[in-house]
Amino acid sequence: MEAFLTFPKDTKSTIGILLTTSFSDLIFCIRNELSMTQEKLAEISALEPRTIQRLERGNSVSKKTLLKIVIALSPYTPYQ
């Protein structure tokens, strides 16, 4: 039986890393990959910098806050 989806070899390891990474670590990694400061992420997501700091430390945040951060980190969101 063939797999429905196939991934390049390196993609599987990336997916494995993402599945074992906490959400706070994932946000931190994406933000750093984009060379974005916590202050800049706070600005474009209309949040306080302290909220970003709390999230990256692993503290809980609301679903509304998470949605704002995910939208801000989306590759389709222009920031500069």
PDB file with SEQRES, HELIX, SHEET and CRYST1 records, atoms N, CA, C and O in Angstrom:
SEQRES   1 A   80  MET GLU ALA PHE LEU THR PHE PRO LYS ASP THR LYS SER          
SEQRES   2 A   80  THR ILE GLY ILE LEU LEU THR THR SER PHE SER ASP LEU          
SEQRES   3 A   80  ILE PHE CYS ILE ARG ASN GLU LEU SER MET THR GLN GLU          
SEQRES   4 A   80  LYS LEU ALA GLU ILE SER ALA LEU GLU PRO ARG THR ILE          
SEQRES   5 A   80  GLN ARG LEU GLU ARG GLY ASN SER VAL SER LYS LYS THR          
SEQRES   6 A   80  LEU LEU LYS ILE VAL ILE ALA LEU SER PRO TYR THR PRO          
SEQRES   7 A   80  TYR GLN                                                      
HELIX    1 AA1 LYS A    9  LEU A   19  1                                  11    
HELIX    2 AA2 PHE A   23  GLU A   33  1                                  11    
HELIX    3 AA3 GLN A   38  ILE A   44  1                                   7    
HELIX    4 AA4 PRO A   49  GLU A   56  1                                   8    
HELIX    5 AA5 LYS A   63  LEU A   73  1                                  11    
CRYST1    1.000    1.000    1.000  90.00  90.00  90.00 P 1           1          
ATOM      1  N   MET A   1       0.840  -1.172   0.000  1.00  0.00           N  
ATOM      2  CA  MET A   1       0.000   0.000   0.000  1.00  0.00           C  
ATOM      3  C   MET A   1       0.890   1.241   0.000  1.00  0.00           C  
ATOM      4  O   MET A   1       1.823   1.323   0.798  1.00  0.00           O  
ATOM      5  N   GLU A   2       0.625   2.188  -0.859  1.00  0.00           N  
ATOM      6  CA  GLU A   2       1.408   3.410  -0.930  1.00  0.00           C  
ATOM      7  C   GLU A   2       0.911   4.416   0.097  1.00  0.00           C  
ATOM      8  O   GLU A   2      -0.276   4.469   0.419  1.00  0.00           O  
ATOM      9  N   ALA A   3       1.837   5.205   0.598  1.00  0.00           N  
ATOM     10  CA  ALA A   3       1.457   6.262   1.538  1.00  0.00           C  
ATOM     11  C   ALA A   3       0.719   7.350   0.788  1.00  0.00           C  
ATOM     12  O   ALA A   3       1.038   7.661  -0.359  1.00  0.00           O  
ATOM     13  N   PHE A   4      -0.263   7.919   1.445  1.00  0.00           N  
ATOM     14  CA  PHE A   4      -1.035   8.994   0.827  1.00  0.00           C  
ATOM     15  C   PHE A   4      -0.171  10.237   0.632  1.00  0.00           C  
ATOM     16  O   PHE A   4      -0.234  10.894  -0.407  1.00  0.00           O  
ATOM     17  N   LEU A   5       0.627  10.548   1.632  1.00  0.00           N  
ATOM     18  CA  LEU A   5       1.515  11.695   1.545  1.00  0.00           C  
ATOM     19  C   LEU A   5       2.957  11.220   1.634  1.00  0.00           C  
ATOM     20  O   LEU A   5       3.278  10.332   2.424  1.00  0.00           O  
ATOM     21  N   THR A   6       3.799  11.797   0.845  1.00  0.00           N  
ATOM     22  CA  THR A   6       5.218  11.505   0.970  1.00  0.00           C  
ATOM     23  C   THR A   6       5.952  12.816   1.216  1.00  0.00           C  
ATOM     24  O   THR A   6       5.569  13.861   0.691  1.00  0.00           O  
ATOM     25  N   PHE A   7       6.986  12.752   2.002  1.00  0.00           N  
ATOM     26  CA  PHE A   7       7.767  13.930   2.340  1.00  0.00           C  
ATOM     27  C   PHE A   7       9.220  13.676   1.979  1.00  0.00           C  
ATOM     28  O   PHE A   7       9.688  12.539   2.043  1.00  0.00           O  
ATOM     29  N   PRO A   8       9.937  14.727   1.599  1.00  0.00           N  
ATOM     30  CA  PRO A   8      11.372  14.559   1.416  1.00  0.00           C  
ATOM     31  C   PRO A   8      11.983  14.072   2.725  1.00  0.00           C  
ATOM     32  O   PRO A   8      11.442  14.330   3.800  1.00  0.00           O  
ATOM     33  N   LYS A   9      13.084  13.383   2.639  1.00  0.00           N  
ATOM     34  CA  LYS A   9      13.708  12.769   3.804  1.00  0.00           C  
ATOM     35  C   LYS A   9      13.926  13.752   4.955  1.00  0.00           C  
ATOM     36  O   LYS A   9      13.632  13.425   6.104  1.00  0.00           O  
ATOM     37  N   ASP A  10      14.434  14.948   4.665  1.00  0.00           N  
ATOM     38  CA  ASP A  10      14.711  15.914   5.730  1.00  0.00           C  
ATOM     39  C   ASP A  10      13.444  16.489   6.344  1.00  0.00           C  
ATOM     40  O   ASP A  10      13.470  16.938   7.490  1.00  0.00           O  
ATOM     41  N   THR A  11      12.338  16.487   5.613  1.00  0.00           N  
ATOM     42  CA  THR A  11      11.081  17.004   6.143  1.00  0.00           C  
ATOM     43  C   THR A  11      10.578  16.146   7.290  1.00  0.00           C  
ATOM     44  O   THR A  11      10.030  16.672   8.259  1.00  0.00           O  
ATOM     45  N   LYS A  12      10.753  14.830   7.198  1.00  0.00           N  
ATOM     46  CA  LYS A  12      10.284  13.941   8.261  1.00  0.00           C  
ATOM     47  C   LYS A  12      10.970  14.260   9.581  1.00  0.00           C  
ATOM     48  O   LYS A  12      10.321  14.265  10.627  1.00  0.00           O  
ATOM     49  N   SER A  13      12.257  14.522   9.548  1.00  0.00           N  
ATOM     50  CA  SER A  13      12.940  14.850  10.796  1.00  0.00           C  
ATOM     51  C   SER A  13      12.474  16.204  11.322  1.00  0.00           C  
ATOM     52  O   SER A  13      12.348  16.382  12.534  1.00  0.00           O  
ATOM     53  N   THR A  14      12.220  17.147  10.442  1.00  0.00           N  
ATOM     54  CA  THR A  14      11.711  18.447  10.862  1.00  0.00           C  
ATOM     55  C   THR A  14      10.354  18.293  11.521  1.00  0.00           C  
ATOM     56  O   THR A  14      10.095  18.900  12.561  1.00  0.00           O  
ATOM     57  N   ILE A  15       9.483  17.485  10.924  1.00  0.00           N  
ATOM     58  CA  ILE A  15       8.160  17.254  11.506  1.00  0.00           C  
ATOM     59  C   ILE A  15       8.306  16.594  12.867  1.00  0.00           C  
ATOM     60  O   ILE A  15       7.595  16.958  13.803  1.00  0.00           O  
ATOM     61  N   GLY A  16       9.202  15.642  12.996  1.00  0.00           N  
ATOM     62  CA  GLY A  16       9.433  14.993  14.281  1.00  0.00           C  
ATOM     63  C   GLY A  16       9.894  15.971  15.338  1.00  0.00           C  
ATOM     64  O   GLY A  16       9.464  15.898  16.489  1.00  0.00           O  
ATOM     65  N   ILE A  17      10.765  16.885  14.955  1.00  0.00           N  
ATOM     66  CA  ILE A  17      11.235  17.897  15.896  1.00  0.00           C  
ATOM     67  C   ILE A  17      10.079  18.788  16.321  1.00  0.00           C  
ATOM     68  O   ILE A  17       9.942  19.104  17.503  1.00  0.00           O  
ATOM     69  N   LEU A  18       9.249  19.196  15.373  1.00  0.00           N  
ATOM     70  CA  LEU A  18       8.117  20.057  15.697  1.00  0.00           C  
ATOM     71  C   LEU A  18       7.128  19.362  16.620  1.00  0.00           C  
ATOM     72  O   LEU A  18       6.538  20.005  17.489  1.00  0.00           O  
ATOM     73  N   LEU A  19       6.938  18.059  16.445  1.00  0.00           N  
ATOM     74  CA  LEU A  19       5.980  17.339  17.268  1.00  0.00           C  
ATOM     75  C   LEU A  19       6.472  17.154  18.697  1.00  0.00           C  
ATOM     76  O   LEU A  19       5.664  16.962  19.605  1.00  0.00           O  
ATOM     77  N   THR A  20       7.761  17.209  18.908  1.00  0.00           N  
ATOM     78  CA  THR A  20       8.289  17.029  20.253  1.00  0.00           C  
ATOM     79  C   THR A  20       8.691  18.353  20.895  1.00  0.00           C  
ATOM     80  O   THR A  20       9.222  18.362  22.005  1.00  0.00           O  
ATOM     81  N   THR A  21       8.450  19.445  20.227  1.00  0.00           N  
ATOM     82  CA  THR A  21       8.805  20.761  20.726  1.00  0.00           C  
ATOM     83  C   THR A  21       7.586  21.411  21.359  1.00  0.00           C  
ATOM     84  O   THR A  21       6.481  21.303  20.826  1.00  0.00           O  
ATOM     85  N   SER A  22       7.770  22.077  22.477  1.00  0.00           N  
ATOM     86  CA  SER A  22       6.650  22.771  23.103  1.00  0.00           C  
ATOM     87  C   SER A  22       6.254  23.965  22.232  1.00  0.00           C  
ATOM     88  O   SER A  22       7.040  24.453  21.420  1.00  0.00           O  
ATOM     89  N   PHE A  23       5.027  24.414  22.424  1.00  0.00           N  
ATOM     90  CA  PHE A  23       4.542  25.544  21.639  1.00  0.00           C  
ATOM     91  C   PHE A  23       5.386  26.778  21.920  1.00  0.00           C  
ATOM     92  O   PHE A  23       5.684  27.543  21.003  1.00  0.00           O  
ATOM     93  N   SER A  24       5.769  26.980  23.162  1.00  0.00           N  
ATOM     94  CA  SER A  24       6.576  28.152  23.502  1.00  0.00           C  
ATOM     95  C   SER A  24       7.944  28.102  22.805  1.00  0.00           C  
ATOM     96  O   SER A  24       8.445  29.126  22.341  1.00  0.00           O  
ATOM     97  N   ASP A  25       8.541  26.903  22.736  1.00  0.00           N  
ATOM     98  CA  ASP A  25       9.811  26.763  22.024  1.00  0.00           C  
ATOM     99  C   ASP A  25       9.632  26.992  20.529  1.00  0.00           C  
ATOM    100  O   ASP A  25      10.494  27.582  19.877  1.00  0.00           O  
ATOM    101  N   LEU A  26       8.534  26.533  20.002  1.00  0.00           N  
ATOM    102  CA  LEU A  26       8.251  26.704  18.578  1.00  0.00           C  
ATOM    103  C   LEU A  26       8.113  28.184  18.230  1.00  0.00           C  
ATOM    104  O   LEU A  26       8.678  28.642  17.237  1.00  0.00           O  
ATOM    105  N   ILE A  27       7.367  28.929  19.037  1.00  0.00           N  
ATOM    106  CA  ILE A  27       7.212  30.368  18.807  1.00  0.00           C  
ATOM    107  C   ILE A  27       8.577  31.050  18.879  1.00  0.00           C  
ATOM    108  O   ILE A  27       8.902  31.890  18.039  1.00  0.00           O  
ATOM    109  N   PHE A  28       9.373  30.686  19.882  1.00  0.00           N  
ATOM    110  CA  PHE A  28      10.712  31.253  20.031  1.00  0.00           C  
ATOM    111  C   PHE A  28      11.555  30.986  18.785  1.00  0.00           C  
ATOM    112  O   PHE A  28      12.206  31.895  18.271  1.00  0.00           O  
ATOM    113  N   CYS A  29      11.546  29.752  18.302  1.00  0.00           N  
ATOM    114  CA  CYS A  29      12.356  29.380  17.136  1.00  0.00           C  
ATOM    115  C   CYS A  29      11.907  30.103  15.876  1.00  0.00           C  
ATOM    116  O   CYS A  29      12.737  30.596  15.112  1.00  0.00           O  
ATOM    117  N   ILE A  30      10.611  30.169  15.658  1.00  0.00           N  
ATOM    118  CA  ILE A  30      10.098  30.858  14.463  1.00  0.00           C  
ATOM    119  C   ILE A  30      10.446  32.336  14.532  1.00  0.00           C  
ATOM    120  O   ILE A  30      10.902  32.916  13.547  1.00  0.00           O  
ATOM    121  N   ARG A  31      10.235  32.941  15.684  1.00  0.00           N  
ATOM    122  CA  ARG A  31      10.541  34.363  15.851  1.00  0.00           C  
ATOM    123  C   ARG A  31      12.019  34.626  15.578  1.00  0.00           C  
ATOM    124  O   ARG A  31      12.359  35.589  14.891  1.00  0.00           O  
ATOM    125  N   ASN A  32      12.884  33.792  16.100  1.00  0.00           N  
ATOM    126  CA  ASN A  32      14.321  33.973  15.861  1.00  0.00           C  
ATOM    127  C   ASN A  32      14.701  33.707  14.415  1.00  0.00           C  
ATOM    128  O   ASN A  32      15.565  34.391  13.867  1.00  0.00           O  
ATOM    129  N   GLU A  33      14.070  32.730  13.795  1.00  0.00           N  
ATOM    130  CA  GLU A  33      14.332  32.442  12.382  1.00  0.00           C  
ATOM    131  C   GLU A  33      13.996  33.654  11.512  1.00  0.00           C  
ATOM    132  O   GLU A  33      14.644  33.908  10.497  1.00  0.00           O  
ATOM    133  N   LEU A  34      12.977  34.389  11.929  1.00  0.00           N  
ATOM    134  CA  LEU A  34      12.571  35.598  11.204  1.00  0.00           C  
ATOM    135  C   LEU A  34      13.371  36.829  11.638  1.00  0.00           C  
ATOM    136  O   LEU A  34      13.111  37.938  11.173  1.00  0.00           O  
ATOM    137  N   SER A  35      14.339  36.631  12.526  1.00  0.00           N  
ATOM    138  CA  SER A  35      15.140  37.736  13.078  1.00  0.00           C  
ATOM    139  C   SER A  35      14.243  38.818  13.677  1.00  0.00           C  
ATOM    140  O   SER A  35      14.461  40.012  13.472  1.00  0.00           O  
ATOM    141  N   MET A  36      13.244  38.378  14.411  1.00  0.00           N  
ATOM    142  CA  MET A  36      12.263  39.278  14.988  1.00  0.00           C  
ATOM    143  C   MET A  36      12.457  39.335  16.507  1.00  0.00           C  
ATOM    144  O   MET A  36      12.617  38.302  17.156  1.00  0.00           O  
ATOM    145  N   THR A  37      12.443  40.514  17.050  1.00  0.00           N  
ATOM    146  CA  THR A  37      12.550  40.661  18.496  1.00  0.00           C  
ATOM    147  C   THR A  37      11.188  40.393  19.138  1.00  0.00           C  
ATOM    148  O   THR A  37      10.156  40.395  18.468  1.00  0.00           O  
ATOM    149  N   GLN A  38      11.211  40.164  20.439  1.00  0.00           N  
ATOM    150  CA  GLN A  38       9.953  40.007  21.166  1.00  0.00           C  
ATOM    151  C   GLN A  38       9.123  41.282  21.056  1.00  0.00           C  
ATOM    152  O   GLN A  38       7.898  41.221  20.947  1.00  0.00           O  
ATOM    153  N   GLU A  39       9.777  42.414  21.084  1.00  0.00           N  
ATOM    154  CA  GLU A  39       9.085  43.695  20.984  1.00  0.00           C  
ATOM    155  C   GLU A  39       8.396  43.850  19.630  1.00  0.00           C  
ATOM    156  O   GLU A  39       7.270  44.341  19.550  1.00  0.00           O  
ATOM    157  N   LYS A  40       9.083  43.427  18.569  1.00  0.00           N  
ATOM    158  CA  LYS A  40       8.491  43.526  17.229  1.00  0.00           C  
ATOM    159  C   LYS A  40       7.300  42.585  17.101  1.00  0.00           C  
ATOM    160  O   LYS A  40       6.269  42.966  16.547  1.00  0.00           O  
ATOM    161  N   LEU A  41       7.431  41.357  17.609  1.00  0.00           N  
ATOM    162  CA  LEU A  41       6.308  40.422  17.576  1.00  0.00           C  
ATOM    163  C   LEU A  41       5.134  40.978  18.366  1.00  0.00           C  
ATOM    164  O   LEU A  41       3.987  40.868  17.935  1.00  0.00           O  
ATOM    165  N   ALA A  42       5.412  41.568  19.511  1.00  0.00           N  
ATOM    166  CA  ALA A  42       4.344  42.178  20.310  1.00  0.00           C  
ATOM    167  C   ALA A  42       3.663  43.298  19.529  1.00  0.00           C  
ATOM    168  O   ALA A  42       2.437  43.413  19.532  1.00  0.00           O  
ATOM    169  N   GLU A  43       4.457  44.108  18.872  1.00  0.00           N  
ATOM    170  CA  GLU A  43       3.913  45.231  18.107  1.00  0.00           C  
ATOM    171  C   GLU A  43       3.000  44.756  16.972  1.00  0.00           C  
ATOM    172  O   GLU A  43       1.884  45.255  16.831  1.00  0.00           O  
ATOM    173  N   ILE A  44       3.460  43.802  16.165  1.00  0.00           N  
ATOM    174  CA  ILE A  44       2.656  43.398  15.010  1.00  0.00           C  
ATOM    175  C   ILE A  44       1.492  42.495  15.398  1.00  0.00           C  
ATOM    176  O   ILE A  44       0.561  42.312  14.614  1.00  0.00           O  
ATOM    177  N   SER A  45       1.538  41.928  16.609  1.00  0.00           N  
ATOM    178  CA  SER A  45       0.409  41.110  17.054  1.00  0.00           C  
ATOM    179  C   SER A  45      -0.512  41.875  18.001  1.00  0.00           C  
ATOM    180  O   SER A  45      -1.462  41.308  18.540  1.00  0.00           O  
ATOM    181  N   ALA A  46      -0.233  43.164  18.203  1.00  0.00           N  
ATOM    182  CA  ALA A  46      -1.045  44.034  19.058  1.00  0.00           C  
ATOM    183  C   ALA A  46      -1.122  43.489  20.485  1.00  0.00           C  
ATOM    184  O   ALA A  46      -2.189  43.454  21.097  1.00  0.00           O  
ATOM    185  N   LEU A  47       0.034  43.068  20.997  1.00  0.00           N  
ATOM    186  CA  LEU A  47       0.129  42.553  22.359  1.00  0.00           C  
ATOM    187  C   LEU A  47       1.229  43.300  23.096  1.00  0.00           C  
ATOM    188  O   LEU A  47       2.013  44.031  22.491  1.00  0.00           O  
ATOM    189  N   GLU A  48       1.275  43.112  24.386  1.00  0.00           N  
ATOM    190  CA  GLU A  48       2.342  43.696  25.191  1.00  0.00           C  
ATOM    191  C   GLU A  48       3.583  42.795  25.105  1.00  0.00           C  
ATOM    192  O   GLU A  48       3.445  41.573  25.045  1.00  0.00           O  
ATOM    193  N   PRO A  49       4.776  43.368  25.099  1.00  0.00           N  
ATOM    194  CA  PRO A  49       5.993  42.551  25.080  1.00  0.00           C  
ATOM    195  C   PRO A  49       6.023  41.533  26.230  1.00  0.00           C  
ATOM    196  O   PRO A  49       6.534  40.424  26.070  1.00  0.00           O  
ATOM    197  N   ARG A  50       5.482  41.913  27.366  1.00  0.00           N  
ATOM    198  CA  ARG A  50       5.449  41.009  28.525  1.00  0.00           C  
ATOM    199  C   ARG A  50       4.655  39.735  28.211  1.00  0.00           C  
ATOM    200  O   ARG A  50       4.980  38.664  28.725  1.00  0.00           O  
ATOM    201  N   THR A  51       3.633  39.839  27.383  1.00  0.00           N  
ATOM    202  CA  THR A  51       2.835  38.670  26.987  1.00  0.00           C  
ATOM    203  C   THR A  51       3.694  37.693  26.192  1.00  0.00           C  
ATOM    204  O   THR A  51       3.618  36.483  26.405  1.00  0.00           O  
ATOM    205  N   ILE A  52       4.508  38.210  25.281  1.00  0.00           N  
ATOM    206  CA  ILE A  52       5.393  37.364  24.481  1.00  0.00           C  
ATOM    207  C   ILE A  52       6.418  36.696  25.398  1.00  0.00           C  
ATOM    208  O   ILE A  52       6.711  35.509  25.256  1.00  0.00           O  
ATOM    209  N   GLN A  53       6.949  37.459  26.322  1.00  0.00           N  
ATOM    210  CA  GLN A  53       7.924  36.899  27.272  1.00  0.00           C  
ATOM    211  C   GLN A  53       7.303  35.759  28.078  1.00  0.00           C  
ATOM    212  O   GLN A  53       7.920  34.706  28.244  1.00  0.00           O  
ATOM    213  N   ARG A  54       6.088  35.966  28.575  1.00  0.00           N  
ATOM    214  CA  ARG A  54       5.416  34.924  29.362  1.00  0.00           C  
ATOM    215  C   ARG A  54       5.179  33.676  28.529  1.00  0.00           C  
ATOM    216  O   ARG A  54       5.397  32.559  28.998  1.00  0.00           O  
ATOM    217  N   LEU A  55       4.730  33.864  27.287  1.00  0.00           N  
ATOM    218  CA  LEU A  55       4.469  32.728  26.403  1.00  0.00           C  
ATOM    219  C   LEU A  55       5.751  31.925  26.164  1.00  0.00           C  
ATOM    220  O   LEU A  55       5.745  30.698  26.258  1.00  0.00           O  
ATOM    221  N   GLU A  56       6.838  32.616  25.858  1.00  0.00           N  
ATOM    222  CA  GLU A  56       8.089  31.923  25.556  1.00  0.00           C  
ATOM    223  C   GLU A  56       8.691  31.244  26.789  1.00  0.00           C  
ATOM    224  O   GLU A  56       9.526  30.349  26.656  1.00  0.00           O  
ATOM    225  N   ARG A  57       8.279  31.656  27.970  1.00  0.00           N  
ATOM    226  CA  ARG A  57       8.720  30.997  29.200  1.00  0.00           C  
ATOM    227  C   ARG A  57       7.850  29.786  29.532  1.00  0.00           C  
ATOM    228  O   ARG A  57       8.123  29.050  30.480  1.00  0.00           O  
ATOM    229  N   GLY A  58       6.799  29.596  28.735  1.00  0.00           N  
ATOM    230  CA  GLY A  58       5.948  28.433  28.934  1.00  0.00           C  
ATOM    231  C   GLY A  58       4.690  28.696  29.735  1.00  0.00           C  
ATOM    232  O   GLY A  58       3.949  27.764  30.045  1.00  0.00           O  
ATOM    233  N   ASN A  59       4.438  29.949  30.074  1.00  0.00           N  
ATOM    234  CA  ASN A  59       3.214  30.273  30.795  1.00  0.00           C  
ATOM    235  C   ASN A  59       2.016  30.204  29.855  1.00  0.00           C  
ATOM    236  O   ASN A  59       2.156  30.373  28.644  1.00  0.00           O  
ATOM    237  N   SER A  60       0.864  29.959  30.409  1.00  0.00           N  
ATOM    238  CA  SER A  60      -0.338  29.846  29.575  1.00  0.00           C  
ATOM    239  C   SER A  60      -0.825  31.231  29.141  1.00  0.00           C  
ATOM    240  O   SER A  60      -0.677  32.221  29.857  1.00  0.00           O  
ATOM    241  N   VAL A  61      -1.400  31.261  27.964  1.00  0.00           N  
ATOM    242  CA  VAL A  61      -2.012  32.471  27.415  1.00  0.00           C  
ATOM    243  C   VAL A  61      -3.350  32.079  26.804  1.00  0.00           C  
ATOM    244  O   VAL A  61      -3.620  30.897  26.588  1.00  0.00           O  
ATOM    245  N   SER A  62      -4.172  33.060  26.529  1.00  0.00           N  
ATOM    246  CA  SER A  62      -5.502  32.783  25.990  1.00  0.00           C  
ATOM    247  C   SER A  62      -5.440  32.339  24.528  1.00  0.00           C  
ATOM    248  O   SER A  62      -4.441  32.546  23.840  1.00  0.00           O  
ATOM    249  N   LYS A  63      -6.522  31.731  24.080  1.00  0.00           N  
ATOM    250  CA  LYS A  63      -6.615  31.319  22.673  1.00  0.00           C  
ATOM    251  C   LYS A  63      -6.563  32.535  21.760  1.00  0.00           C  
ATOM    252  O   LYS A  63      -5.978  32.478  20.679  1.00  0.00           O  
ATOM    253  N   LYS A  64      -7.167  33.626  22.186  1.00  0.00           N  
ATOM    254  CA  LYS A  64      -7.159  34.862  21.398  1.00  0.00           C  
ATOM    255  C   LYS A  64      -5.723  35.369  21.211  1.00  0.00           C  
ATOM    256  O   LYS A  64      -5.348  35.813  20.125  1.00  0.00           O  
ATOM    257  N   THR A  65      -4.929  35.296  22.280  1.00  0.00           N  
ATOM    258  CA  THR A  65      -3.529  35.709  22.216  1.00  0.00           C  
ATOM    259  C   THR A  65      -2.738  34.796  21.279  1.00  0.00           C  
ATOM    260  O   THR A  65      -1.944  35.271  20.467  1.00  0.00           O  
ATOM    261  N   LEU A  66      -2.955  33.499  21.394  1.00  0.00           N  
ATOM    262  CA  LEU A  66      -2.270  32.553  20.512  1.00  0.00           C  
ATOM    263  C   LEU A  66      -2.600  32.825  19.052  1.00  0.00           C  
ATOM    264  O   LEU A  66      -1.718  32.787  18.194  1.00  0.00           O  
ATOM    265  N   LEU A  67      -3.854  33.098  18.775  1.00  0.00           N  
ATOM    266  CA  LEU A  67      -4.271  33.386  17.405  1.00  0.00           C  
ATOM    267  C   LEU A  67      -3.569  34.634  16.874  1.00  0.00           C  
ATOM    268  O   LEU A  67      -3.113  34.648  15.731  1.00  0.00           O  
ATOM    269  N   LYS A  68      -3.480  35.666  17.684  1.00  0.00           N  
ATOM    270  CA  LYS A  68      -2.787  36.888  17.265  1.00  0.00           C  
ATOM    271  C   LYS A  68      -1.321  36.606  16.929  1.00  0.00           C  
ATOM    272  O   LYS A  68      -0.784  37.134  15.955  1.00  0.00           O  
ATOM    273  N   ILE A  69      -0.687  35.772  17.741  1.00  0.00           N  
ATOM    274  CA  ILE A  69       0.730  35.460  17.516  1.00  0.00           C  
ATOM    275  C   ILE A  69       0.910  34.619  16.263  1.00  0.00           C  
ATOM    276  O   ILE A  69       1.826  34.860  15.476  1.00  0.00           O  
ATOM    277  N   VAL A  70       0.046  33.640  16.075  1.00  0.00           N  
ATOM    278  CA  VAL A  70       0.138  32.788  14.882  1.00  0.00           C  
ATOM    279  C   VAL A  70      -0.067  33.620  13.622  1.00  0.00           C  
ATOM    280  O   VAL A  70       0.646  33.439  12.636  1.00  0.00           O  
ATOM    281  N   ILE A  71      -1.025  34.517  13.650  1.00  0.00           N  
ATOM    282  CA  ILE A  71      -1.261  35.386  12.485  1.00  0.00           C  
ATOM    283  C   ILE A  71      -0.051  36.287  12.248  1.00  0.00           C  
ATOM    284  O   ILE A  71       0.368  36.480  11.107  1.00  0.00           O  
ATOM    285  N   ALA A  72       0.501  36.829  13.309  1.00  0.00           N  
ATOM    286  CA  ALA A  72       1.672  37.717  13.174  1.00  0.00           C  
ATOM    287  C   ALA A  72       2.881  36.987  12.604  1.00  0.00           C  
ATOM    288  O   ALA A  72       3.681  37.586  11.884  1.00  0.00           O  
ATOM    289  N   LEU A  73       3.026  35.699  12.915  1.00  0.00           N  
ATOM    290  CA  LEU A  73       4.163  34.925  12.432  1.00  0.00           C  
ATOM    291  C   LEU A  73       3.908  34.245  11.086  1.00  0.00           C  
ATOM    292  O   LEU A  73       4.789  33.587  10.532  1.00  0.00           O  
ATOM    293  N   SER A  74       2.715  34.412  10.581  1.00  0.00           N  
ATOM    294  CA  SER A  74       2.372  33.814   9.293  1.00  0.00           C  
ATOM    295  C   SER A  74       3.280  34.363   8.197  1.00  0.00           C  
ATOM    296  O   SER A  74       3.617  35.547   8.209  1.00  0.00           O  
ATOM    297  N   PRO A  75       3.679  33.516   7.252  1.00  0.00           N  
ATOM    298  CA  PRO A  75       4.538  34.004   6.167  1.00  0.00           C  
ATOM    299  C   PRO A  75       3.846  35.023   5.274  1.00  0.00           C  
ATOM    300  O   PRO A  75       4.495  35.677   4.458  1.00  0.00           O  
ATOM    301  N   TYR A  76       2.541  35.159   5.422  1.00  0.00           N  
ATOM    302  CA  TYR A  76       1.789  36.108   4.590  1.00  0.00           C  
ATOM    303  C   TYR A  76       1.574  37.439   5.280  1.00  0.00           C  
ATOM    304  O   TYR A  76       0.975  38.345   4.701  1.00  0.00           O  
ATOM    305  N   THR A  77       2.051  37.575   6.505  1.00  0.00           N  
ATOM    306  CA  THR A  77       1.919  38.825   7.226  1.00  0.00           C  
ATOM    307  C   THR A  77       3.153  39.673   6.983  1.00  0.00           C  
ATOM    308  O   THR A  77       4.246  39.309   7.416  1.00  0.00           O  
ATOM    309  N   PRO A  78       2.996  40.808   6.291  1.00  0.00           N  
ATOM    310  CA  PRO A  78       4.156  41.656   6.059  1.00  0.00           C  
ATOM    311  C   PRO A  78       4.551  42.402   7.332  1.00  0.00           C  
ATOM    312  O   PRO A  78       3.697  42.984   8.000  1.00  0.00           O  
ATOM    313  N   TYR A  79       5.818  42.386   7.663  1.00  0.00           N  
ATOM    314  CA  TYR A  79       6.321  43.156   8.791  1.00  0.00           C  
ATOM    315  C   TYR A  79       7.690  43.676   8.404  1.00  0.00           C  
ATOM    316  O   TYR A  79       8.428  43.023   7.666  1.00  0.00           O  
ATOM    317  N   GLN A  80       8.017  44.822   8.890  1.00  0.00           N  
ATOM    318  CA  GLN A  80       9.337  45.400   8.631  1.00  0.00           C  
ATOM    319  C   GLN A  80       9.577  46.561   9.518  1.00  0.00           C  
ATOM    320  O   GLN A  80      10.637  47.182   9.448  1.00  0.00           O  
TER     321      GLN A  80                                                      
END                                                                             
